[in-house]
Amino acid sequence: RIADIAKILWTVYIVLSVTGTVLLCIGGMSLFDAWCHICGTIATGGFSTRPESISAFNSVFIESVIMLFMFIGSCNFILHYQAFKSGLSVYWKDEEFRSHLITTVICGALIAFFILGTNFKDAGGRPVLAGLFNSVRYSFFQVISMKATAGFCTADFDGWPDFTKFILVILMIVGGCGGSTSGAIKHSRFILLFKYGVMEIKKAIFPHSLSNISLNKNRVDSETLHKVLTFF
């Protein structure tokens, strides 16, 4: 079983890496740069061949490809395989993926709102006026990069409002999904922690109530919950 899962993960990883490399080459990167960057993107390691990171290429297309594959890398790889076999609907049926996607959209929109109309510099030192397009472009890239714990950057976000930097720090702690290449605590553990807290509040109000905690409609046993709480 372990060997079969390993084959599935490696297949998904290689297919995504080759696809991402081709797209980056189409966007104007050299084959060397494309391969190095996609390896740091799918693996959410964030390695760049340029000191200015992704902003060195100053390309919306390249940034979009990197964002897409960082997000894919921060999702459960088994889920990608299931989606390939059964269709894209499996993503939305997954409780952790929904949480990951919704928080990404909300945090990206919040940061875009707070940097709208401000002046800052991109990671290459070029001045940026954050109109609607630029605020969305730079905010979502940094949100996805931080949630994936990849570390790629396109903006010098030290010049952003403090509230936006606070959000980015929280996202670094949350991370992506379980079964992904991202680091941090992961959404699944936060979901279980939240459900455990709700269950304890219910027990305080209704001492004789029976409560089960589930993730994706699968009951989570007490030993797993104990491990999650220990991890926190």
Secondary structure in CASP SS format (residue, H / E / C, confidence):
PFRMAT SS
TARGET T0000
AUTHOR 0000-0000-0000
METHOD secondary structure of the structure
MODEL  1
R C 1.00
I H 1.00
A H 1.00
D H 1.00
I H 1.00
A H 1.00
K H 1.00
I H 1.00
L H 1.00
W H 1.00
T H 1.00
V H 1.00
Y H 1.00
I H 1.00
V H 1.00
L H 1.00
S H 1.00
V H 1.00
T H 1.00
G H 1.00
T H 1.00
V H 1.00
L H 1.00
L H 1.00
C H 1.00
I H 1.00
G C 1.00
G C 1.00
M C 1.00
S C 1.00
L H 1.00
F H 1.00
D H 1.00
A H 1.00
W H 1.00
C H 1.00
H H 1.00
I H 1.00
C H 1.00
G H 1.00
T H 1.00
I H 1.00
A C 1.00
T C 1.00
G C 1.00
G C 1.00
F C 1.00
S C 1.00
T C 1.00
R C 1.00
P C 1.00
E C 1.00
S H 1.00
I H 1.00
S H 1.00
A H 1.00
F C 1.00
N C 1.00
S C 1.00
V H 1.00
F H 1.00
I H 1.00
E H 1.00
S H 1.00
V H 1.00
I H 1.00
M H 1.00
L H 1.00
F H 1.00
M H 1.00
F H 1.00
I H 1.00
G H 1.00
S C 1.00
C C 1.00
N C 1.00
F H 1.00
I H 1.00
L H 1.00
H H 1.00
Y H 1.00
Q H 1.00
A H 1.00
F H 1.00
K H 1.00
S H 1.00
G C 1.00
L C 1.00
S H 1.00
V H 1.00
Y H 1.00
W H 1.00
K H 1.00
D C 1.00
E H 1.00
E H 1.00
F H 1.00
R H 1.00
S H 1.00
H H 1.00
L H 1.00
I H 1.00
T H 1.00
T H 1.00
V H 1.00
I H 1.00
C H 1.00
G H 1.00
A H 1.00
L H 1.00
I H 1.00
A H 1.00
F H 1.00
F H 1.00
I H 1.00
L C 1.00
G C 1.00
T C 1.00
N E 1.00
F E 1.00
K E 1.00
D E 1.00
A C 1.00
G C 1.00
G C 1.00
R C 1.00
P E 1.00
V E 1.00
L E 1.00
A C 1.00
G C 1.00
L H 1.00
F H 1.00
N H 1.00
S H 1.00
V H 1.00
R H 1.00
Y H 1.00
S H 1.00
F H 1.00
F H 1.00
Q H 1.00
V H 1.00
I H 1.00
S H 1.00
M H 1.00
K H 1.00
A C 1.00
T C 1.00
A C 1.00
G C 1.00
F C 1.00
C C 1.00
T C 1.00
A E 1.00
D C 1.00
F H 1.00
D H 1.00
G H 1.00
W C 1.00
P C 1.00
D H 1.00
F H 1.00
T H 1.00
K H 1.00
F H 1.00
I H 1.00
L H 1.00
V H 1.00
I H 1.00
L H 1.00
M H 1.00
I H 1.00
V H 1.00
G C 1.00
G C 1.00
C C 1.00
G C 1.00
G C 1.00
S C 1.00
T C 1.00
S C 1.00
G C 1.00
A C 1.00
I C 1.00
K C 1.00
H H 1.00
S H 1.00
R H 1.00
F H 1.00
I H 1.00
L H 1.00
L H 1.00
F H 1.00
K H 1.00
Y H 1.00
G H 1.00
V H 1.00
M H 1.00
E H 1.00
I H 1.00
K H 1.00
K H 1.00
A H 1.00
I H 1.00
F C 1.00
P C 1.00
H C 1.00
S C 1.00
L C 1.00
S C 1.00
N C 1.00
I C 1.00
S E 1.00
L E 1.00
N C 1.00
K C 1.00
N E 1.00
R E 1.00
V C 1.00
D C 1.00
S H 1.00
E H 1.00
T H 1.00
L H 1.00
H H 1.00
K H 1.00
V H 1.00
L H 1.00
T H 1.00
F H 1.00
F C 1.00
END
